[in-house]
Amino acid sequence: MTAESERATVEALARQVVAEVSPAELPLFRATADRYFADPDGTLAVRGRPDEPLGFGAETVVALVGPFALDLVRRVVGRLVERLGDAVADAVAERVLRRTGAGSGGVASAGSASGSSGTGAGGGDSPAASGPDPLDPAQLALVRQVADEEARRLQLPPDRAQQLADALVASIATRG
Amino acid sequence: MSTPAPVQRDADGRPVAGWRTSAALSPRALPTDTSVRFLLLLAAVVAASLYLYEALWVVLRGESFLDPVRDCEMGSPGAADSTVLLGPQGECRAGTDPEQAAFAVTGTVVVLLAAYGVYRLLPLLRTRRSRLVRLDQDDAAALHEDVRQAVADAGLERDPEVLVDAANPAVQAFAYGTARHPRLGLTGGLVVLQVVDPPAFRAVLRHEIAHLANRDVPWTYYTVATWWSFVALALVPVVAVFVVSDIRYVLRLGWRTLLLAVLVLLVRNAVLRAREIYADARAAEWGAGPDLDRVLRMQPAPRGRRHPLLRLHPPADARRRLLADPDGLFGVDGPTALAAGLAAGTAYATIRAVADLALPSAVASVGAALLVAPLLATVVAAGAWRAELRSVVRGVPVPVNGPLTLGTGIGLAAGPLLSFQAAAGGLVVGVDGAGGYAVWAAVTLLSTGLVAWYAAAAGRLAVEAGLRRSSPWPLLAPHGVAVAAAFVVLLAYGYAALLYVGGAGPGAALRARSLWGSLPSWFGDGGLLLLGVAGLLVAAPLAASWSLRGEAAQAGPPAAWPWRELPPPDLPGVRRPTGRLLLLGCLAVVVMAGTAVVGLSATRGPERVEGPGYTVPLPAGWTAARAADDVPVLTSADGSVQVDLRPVTPARPATAPGVLHVGGVPAWSVGLQLQGARLLRLYDLDAPSGPYRLRIRGSPGALESASDALAELLMEVRWSG
């Protein structure tokens, strides 16, 4: 899995997670993702500046999940590559990118190339139907396990972290 | 809220001065002083820069001038005469003072230019530090539409660039940038608010747009930039130079710098807090009031232990109160007046001293006053107008005189002490100790109180009359100019005069005796100016009173300008303020009579300088202007007065060596006792026994009286520990 493909996959999955858990953050997602990939740790640590000159509303904060969704997805994808190998990861990437329409360029090509030689063709008439097979139950269980483990490491309240993990698993498991 | 006073009625039963209405005042009905307070801060920092560069010149170039000037003086025709050192010494030093002044001005201009560079750079740094980026139009179409609508409603000249700190969870917006390129920063939390609570988002957005409309951004950031430019380009180099040569001087500078920094910080914070209130008020004018109130109600109490004075935002409760009832914005704030007085006093003392190097003394003092006084007057006049407007329409007394007199007066009295000029022993150092200073400060307070009283009384007249006009400015503007003119006189003449009178030490009686004799030189050149000021002081309230005559004083068409909502309430009838007019008239008469007396004194002419002669061989250009008690006082056309002290100086006590005092003050501060003159040099002809010769320089107009006053001072020459 190339770095470009990995980033595209992470972005696409994270966007789906944010859309599921905190859709109000979608206008921010692109800018958040750019910033996260430039400086992951710094993005997760951003706090409001108290008493900004000519500012308003310094004391109120909302729990933005965008940076954490990106972080969770990146770590889960990385571990899946380690555990299942590039072929499976590429298959997941291709399905996700096809579904979200994010992979129409070179990233999709890379995913398609590896996906076409993957675990076999699926059925149906949807665009995903002609792509790689979905994950089998064992693989999905692994995704679930990894997502839960990584979610617990997030600096988020447990229930919020669990929401992200659930949304991620659902996104990966969705056929298309 | 104050308890409303009973409504007074005239003979026809109409309400008069106690007119009360529940309609809300428009916070922008009259100008505020916040921008001017920024300007006063800038003036104080500029003055400090002037002084520091003046001091730096002495280190860098002073030595190179010393020898040529000394040689020039020694080569003058009188140099060989051991009794009287004569010569066209002013010519010898002709290039020195202007160069020093030019150096100081150039350095200050560099500080200001660098500040402009920093001002342009700050937004870029802010954008970079928070990784602010543009939000894609497609991603946030609704947000962009809200911004477009708010900008259109505000009628901004330039659309702000909207940038987002996407990962920032705070629900926060901030205005920054420059006047030409305004920017709005939005945090991620606020962008989320746009989706979940659009009215709340629009309220916050309009508050920030109001900051842009109120031009808060350039004022705030240029003040910050100027401070840092001053520290980097003026303070650090000078301290670095002097820390090697004169550590005591650095320490004297140090605490003054610290105070200046505290002043800048506190005033900036206070102005920013005030700006928040006015931004709320403006946003409310665009219909955001209820939602703004709701957002403010949701604000949690400030965290941390920062003192309210150090905060940049007022408490949410106070903002909500003022949003609902803007009356609290119509009053005079004592601390604000104090800060304004301090900044003005500090700035005036230093600007005048530097200007004195290159300009005639009278021009320097009036010029410096013309720079500073309008700023101070704006704070005072704007405060008086706002307080009096509230007082008139609510029918309640609003304190004006007390806060203005105490605040501004204490500030003006303390300002010169805190100025960098005083670090080298200038201005008030000549006053004899704490007692003398106390007298001086008290008289300063008194005279400031007089101006404040005038500002309030005449301001009330102007406001009352202005309420009957579609625009109050034809009446308020002359009043503002009159207050400014009064401060010009107070600063340009009052400081020096009060300093002179305030010397309550052993020489006080002598100085008091010579005060009358020197009056013409103090005011002679400014007689026309004083006459003009007196005229203004009279004309402004007269115009207001005239506007209230006859039918105009009765209930008339309502004026819209003071009110937040329309239609405005009906106007009540009003009694012409005869008592106040009489008082103002008395004040004007006193001022004009004083001016006339001074003018008559000034016409007494050259006979004042006649006296028993003291024959000395005089070179060309010098005249024996006055002699008394065998003391030669020589004057020159270049504005110099030279004195040989030896005939009147007692033998120096060998056991208890002290400082030579002339007229009760140390010889080195004699120049401070002579209006329009300053000490150029002490000559130690018989070193080490002390200064036996003085040379004083002043404006040509002040020369005669300076020599007169000097002769009086020379009646008491003694050594003092």
HADDOCK unambig.tbl for C-alpha pairs under 7 A between the chains (distance, minus, plus):
assign (segid A and resid 24 and name CA) (segid B and resid 192 and name CA) 5.29 0.50 0.50
assign (segid A and resid 24 and name CA) (segid B and resid 195 and name CA) 5.55 0.50 0.50
assign (segid A and resid 24 and name CA) (segid B and resid 196 and name CA) 6.75 0.50 0.50
assign (segid A and resid 25 and name CA) (segid B and resid 192 and name CA) 5.59 0.50 0.50
assign (segid A and resid 27 and name CA) (segid B and resid 139 and name CA) 4.69 0.50 0.50
assign (segid A and resid 27 and name CA) (segid B and resid 140 and name CA) 5.04 0.50 0.50
assign (segid A and resid 28 and name CA) (segid B and resid 166 and name CA) 5.87 0.50 0.50
assign (segid A and resid 28 and name CA) (segid B and resid 188 and name CA) 6.82 0.50 0.50
assign (segid A and resid 31 and name CA) (segid B and resid 166 and name CA) 6.07 0.50 0.50
assign (segid A and resid 32 and name CA) (segid B and resid 166 and name CA) 5.35 0.50 0.50
assign (segid A and resid 32 and name CA) (segid B and resid 167 and name CA) 5.78 0.50 0.50
assign (segid A and resid 43 and name CA) (segid B and resid 167 and name CA) 6.05 0.50 0.50
assign (segid A and resid 46 and name CA) (segid B and resid 167 and name CA) 6.31 0.50 0.50
assign (segid A and resid 46 and name CA) (segid B and resid 168 and name CA) 5.43 0.50 0.50
assign (segid A and resid 47 and name CA) (segid B and resid 168 and name CA) 5.68 0.50 0.50
assign (segid A and resid 47 and name CA) (segid B and resid 169 and name CA) 6.51 0.50 0.50
assign (segid A and resid 47 and name CA) (segid B and resid 170 and name CA) 6.92 0.50 0.50
assign (segid A and resid 48 and name CA) (segid B and resid 168 and name CA) 6.02 0.50 0.50
assign (segid A and resid 48 and name CA) (segid B and resid 169 and name CA) 6.65 0.50 0.50
assign (segid A and resid 48 and name CA) (segid B and resid 170 and name CA) 4.94 0.50 0.50
assign (segid A and resid 51 and name CA) (segid B and resid 311 and name CA) 6.80 0.50 0.50
assign (segid A and resid 51 and name CA) (segid B and resid 312 and name CA) 5.86 0.50 0.50
assign (segid A and resid 51 and name CA) (segid B and resid 313 and name CA) 6.74 0.50 0.50
assign (segid A and resid 53 and name CA) (segid B and resid 312 and name CA) 6.31 0.50 0.50
assign (segid A and resid 54 and name CA) (segid B and resid 174 and name CA) 5.52 0.50 0.50
assign (segid A and resid 54 and name CA) (segid B and resid 175 and name CA) 5.73 0.50 0.50
assign (segid A and resid 55 and name CA) (segid B and resid 172 and name CA) 6.71 0.50 0.50
assign (segid A and resid 55 and name CA) (segid B and resid 173 and name CA) 5.37 0.50 0.50
assign (segid A and resid 55 and name CA) (segid B and resid 174 and name CA) 3.87 0.50 0.50
assign (segid A and resid 55 and name CA) (segid B and resid 175 and name CA) 6.47 0.50 0.50
assign (segid A and resid 56 and name CA) (segid B and resid 172 and name CA) 5.30 0.50 0.50
assign (segid A and resid 56 and name CA) (segid B and resid 173 and name CA) 5.34 0.50 0.50
assign (segid A and resid 56 and name CA) (segid B and resid 174 and name CA) 6.29 0.50 0.50
assign (segid A and resid 56 and name CA) (segid B and resid 204 and name CA) 6.88 0.50 0.50
assign (segid A and resid 57 and name CA) (segid B and resid 171 and name CA) 5.75 0.50 0.50
assign (segid A and resid 57 and name CA) (segid B and resid 172 and name CA) 4.71 0.50 0.50
assign (segid A and resid 58 and name CA) (segid B and resid 170 and name CA) 6.58 0.50 0.50
assign (segid A and resid 58 and name CA) (segid B and resid 171 and name CA) 6.75 0.50 0.50
assign (segid A and resid 58 and name CA) (segid B and resid 172 and name CA) 5.62 0.50 0.50
assign (segid A and resid 59 and name CA) (segid B and resid 299 and name CA) 6.58 0.50 0.50
assign (segid A and resid 59 and name CA) (segid B and resid 300 and name CA) 6.39 0.50 0.50
assign (segid A and resid 59 and name CA) (segid B and resid 302 and name CA) 6.65 0.50 0.50
assign (segid A and resid 60 and name CA) (segid B and resid 170 and name CA) 5.76 0.50 0.50
assign (segid A and resid 60 and name CA) (segid B and resid 171 and name CA) 5.51 0.50 0.50
assign (segid A and resid 60 and name CA) (segid B and resid 299 and name CA) 6.45 0.50 0.50
assign (segid A and resid 61 and name CA) (segid B and resid 169 and name CA) 5.26 0.50 0.50
assign (segid A and resid 61 and name CA) (segid B and resid 170 and name CA) 4.00 0.50 0.50
assign (segid A and resid 61 and name CA) (segid B and resid 171 and name CA) 5.32 0.50 0.50
assign (segid A and resid 61 and name CA) (segid B and resid 189 and name CA) 6.35 0.50 0.50
assign (segid A and resid 62 and name CA) (segid B and resid 169 and name CA) 5.24 0.50 0.50
assign (segid A and resid 62 and name CA) (segid B and resid 170 and name CA) 6.24 0.50 0.50
assign (segid A and resid 62 and name CA) (segid B and resid 171 and name CA) 6.87 0.50 0.50
assign (segid A and resid 62 and name CA) (segid B and resid 189 and name CA) 5.52 0.50 0.50
assign (segid A and resid 63 and name CA) (segid B and resid 169 and name CA) 6.07 0.50 0.50
assign (segid A and resid 64 and name CA) (segid B and resid 169 and name CA) 5.61 0.50 0.50
assign (segid A and resid 64 and name CA) (segid B and resid 189 and name CA) 6.98 0.50 0.50
assign (segid A and resid 67 and name CA) (segid B and resid 167 and name CA) 6.65 0.50 0.50
